[in-house]
């Protein structure tokens, strides 16, 4: 078997037959002709890129591995919720490295992203069981976004009769920033004071931004 299997044949673009069919439908003889007819000349590069010869999959992975081994891993003190974690080998092998869980497409294309959707379903089910809550969501990107959404849900739950949100002082800075950005235009009262009758939600962090439980 050749050790220079191209990436493009497996991961990028249509097959040669698909390409011929699309070009025939458009009535152009080649991709180059299509580009010349659609892309303005002023923004087209009129010379070849100064790139090395392309590598096959085996050689490309070997070179990437060599580059990665040149990295010097230091202890990180970034804090504010970002910290190292231990991944059990069984989790890495059966979840993170299992191609059934991921695809090359976005999760918004449900028909071709069933693996990711199934993983999110299992995660939400587990979170609901651990917390004892009737529902759980896994559609948010990070903690700051989740807090901002929770603030809105809390106020809407009280039908805008309670609009005060109390944020703990020890939340991560990015969480505070996003919560303020989302809440202030909607007229929510962001506070770090006491809980009152018009308080819709109290947001706390465990552990806090200093790592204290």
C-alpha positions as CSV (number, residue, x, y, z in Angstrom):
1,X,0.0,0.0,0.0
2,X,1.3,3.5,-0.8
3,X,2.4,5.6,2.1
4,X,1.4,8.8,0.3
5,X,-2.4,8.6,0.5
6,X,-3.7,12.1,-0.1
7,X,-5.9,13.8,2.4
8,X,-8.1,15.4,-0.2
9,X,-9.4,12.1,-1.5
10,X,-10.7,11.2,2.0
11,X,-11.6,14.5,3.6
12,X,-11.9,17.4,1.2
13,X,-14.3,18.3,-1.6
14,X,-16.3,16.2,-4.1
15,X,-15.2,13.2,-6.0
16,X,-14.0,13.6,-9.6
17,X,-17.3,12.3,-10.9
18,X,-19.2,14.8,-8.7
19,X,-16.9,17.6,-10.0
20,X,-17.5,16.8,-13.6
21,X,-21.3,16.7,-13.0
22,X,-21.3,20.1,-11.3
23,X,-19.1,21.7,-14.0
24,X,-21.4,20.3,-16.7
25,X,-24.5,21.7,-14.9
26,X,-22.8,25.1,-14.7
27,X,-21.7,24.9,-18.3
28,X,-18.0,25.5,-17.7
29,X,-15.1,23.2,-18.7
30,X,-13.0,23.5,-15.5
31,X,-12.7,24.9,-12.0
32,X,-10.2,27.4,-13.2
33,X,-12.7,28.8,-15.7
34,X,-15.4,28.9,-13.1
35,X,-13.1,30.9,-10.7
36,X,-12.1,33.3,-13.5
37,X,-15.8,34.0,-14.2
38,X,-16.9,34.5,-10.6
39,X,-14.0,35.8,-8.6
40,X,-13.0,39.5,-9.4
41,X,-9.6,39.7,-10.9
42,X,-8.5,42.4,-8.4
43,X,-8.6,40.0,-5.5
44,X,-7.2,36.9,-7.3
45,X,-3.5,36.0,-6.8
46,X,-1.7,35.9,-10.1
47,X,1.2,33.7,-9.0
48,X,1.7,30.3,-7.4
49,X,2.0,30.2,-3.6
50,X,5.5,29.5,-2.3
51,X,4.7,26.2,-0.7
52,X,6.6,23.0,-0.3
53,X,5.6,19.8,-2.1
54,X,2.4,18.3,-0.6
55,X,2.7,15.4,1.8
56,X,0.7,12.2,2.0
57,X,-1.3,11.4,5.1
58,X,1.4,9.2,6.7
59,X,4.2,11.8,6.1
60,X,2.0,14.7,7.2
61,X,1.1,13.0,10.5
62,X,4.7,12.1,11.1
63,X,5.9,15.7,10.6
64,X,3.1,17.0,12.8
65,X,4.1,14.6,15.5
66,X,7.7,15.7,15.3
67,X,6.7,19.4,15.6
68,X,4.5,18.6,18.6
69,X,7.4,16.8,20.4
70,X,9.4,20.1,20.2
71,X,6.9,21.7,22.5
72,X,8.0,22.4,26.1
73,X,5.1,21.8,28.4
74,X,5.2,24.2,31.4
75,X,3.0,24.5,34.4
76,X,0.1,26.8,33.7
77,X,-1.0,29.5,36.2
78,X,-3.8,31.0,34.0
79,X,-6.5,30.2,36.6
80,X,-10.0,31.7,36.4
81,X,-11.5,28.3,35.7
82,X,-8.9,27.0,33.3
83,X,-6.9,24.2,34.7
84,X,-5.5,20.8,33.8
85,X,-7.6,17.7,34.0
86,X,-6.9,14.0,34.1
87,X,-8.7,11.9,31.4
88,X,-9.0,8.2,32.2
89,X,-7.7,6.1,29.3
90,X,-11.1,4.3,28.9
91,X,-12.8,7.7,28.4
92,X,-10.2,8.9,26.0
93,X,-10.3,5.7,24.0
94,X,-14.1,5.2,23.9
95,X,-15.3,8.8,23.8
96,X,-12.7,11.3,22.7
97,X,-11.0,9.1,20.1
98,X,-14.1,7.3,19.0
99,X,-14.9,8.5,15.4
100,X,-18.6,7.6,15.9
101,X,-18.9,10.6,18.2
102,X,-17.8,13.3,15.8
103,X,-17.9,14.3,12.2
104,X,-16.4,17.0,10.1
105,X,-19.6,18.9,10.1
106,X,-21.3,21.4,12.4
107,X,-23.8,20.2,15.0
108,X,-26.5,22.2,13.3
109,X,-26.6,19.6,10.5
110,X,-28.5,17.1,12.4
111,X,-28.8,14.6,9.6
112,X,-25.0,14.1,9.5
113,X,-24.0,14.8,13.1
114,X,-25.9,12.1,15.0
115,X,-22.8,11.1,16.9
116,X,-22.4,14.5,18.5
117,X,-26.1,14.8,19.2
118,X,-26.1,11.4,20.9
119,X,-23.2,12.4,23.0
120,X,-24.9,15.6,24.1
121,X,-28.1,13.6,24.9
122,X,-26.1,11.2,27.2
123,X,-24.3,14.2,28.9
124,X,-27.6,16.0,29.5
125,X,-29.2,12.8,30.9
126,X,-26.2,12.3,33.3
127,X,-26.3,15.9,34.5
128,X,-30.0,15.7,35.1
129,X,-29.5,12.5,37.2
130,X,-26.6,14.0,39.2
131,X,-28.4,17.3,40.0
132,X,-31.9,15.9,40.4
133,X,-33.3,18.4,37.9
134,X,-36.1,17.5,35.5
135,X,-34.2,18.9,32.5
136,X,-30.6,19.8,31.6
137,X,-29.1,21.5,28.5
138,X,-25.7,21.1,26.8
139,X,-26.1,23.6,24.0
140,X,-24.0,26.4,25.5
141,X,-20.4,27.1,24.7
142,X,-18.9,27.9,28.1
143,X,-19.6,28.9,31.7
144,X,-20.0,32.6,31.0
145,X,-22.5,32.0,28.2
146,X,-24.4,29.6,30.4
147,X,-24.6,32.1,33.2
148,X,-25.9,34.8,30.8
149,X,-28.6,32.5,29.6
150,X,-29.5,31.5,33.1
151,X,-30.0,35.1,34.1
152,X,-32.4,35.6,31.2
153,X,-34.3,32.4,32.1
154,X,-34.6,33.4,35.7
155,X,-36.1,36.8,34.9
156,X,-38.5,35.4,32.3
157,X,-39.6,32.7,34.7
158,X,-40.9,35.5,37.0
159,X,-42.5,37.2,34.0
160,X,-40.3,40.3,34.5
161,X,-41.7,40.9,38.0
162,X,-38.3,40.2,39.4
163,X,-35.4,41.7,37.5
164,X,-32.6,41.8,40.1
165,X,-29.7,39.4,39.6
166,X,-27.2,38.9,42.5
167,X,-23.7,37.8,41.3
168,X,-21.2,36.5,43.8
169,X,-18.0,38.5,44.1
170,X,-15.9,35.4,43.4
171,X,-17.3,34.5,40.0
172,X,-14.7,34.3,37.1
173,X,-14.1,37.8,35.5
174,X,-15.2,36.6,32.1
175,X,-18.4,35.3,33.6
176,X,-19.2,38.6,35.2
177,X,-18.4,40.5,32.0
178,X,-20.7,38.3,29.8
179,X,-23.5,38.5,32.4
180,X,-23.3,42.3,32.4
181,X,-23.1,42.5,28.6
182,X,-26.2,40.3,28.3
183,X,-28.3,41.7,31.2
184,X,-27.9,45.4,31.0
185,X,-29.5,46.0,27.6
186,X,-32.5,44.0,28.7
187,X,-32.9,46.2,31.8
188,X,-31.9,43.6,34.4
189,X,-30.5,45.0,37.6
190,X,-27.1,43.3,38.2
191,X,-26.1,43.5,41.8
192,X,-23.5,42.2,44.2
193,X,-25.6,43.1,47.3
194,X,-28.2,41.3,49.4
195,X,-31.0,39.2,48.2
196,X,-34.3,41.0,48.2
197,X,-37.9,40.3,47.2
198,X,-37.3,41.4,43.7
199,X,-34.3,39.1,43.2
200,X,-34.8,36.7,40.3
201,X,-31.5,34.7,40.7
202,X,-28.4,34.3,42.8
203,X,-25.3,33.2,40.8
204,X,-22.5,31.5,42.7
205,X,-19.4,29.6,41.6
206,X,-18.2,26.3,43.1
207,X,-15.2,26.3,43.1
208,X,-14.8,30.0,42.9
209,X,-12.3,31.9,40.6
210,X,-9.6,31.4,43.2
211,X,-10.1,27.6,43.3
212,X,-11.7,27.6,46.7
213,X,-14.5,25.1,47.3
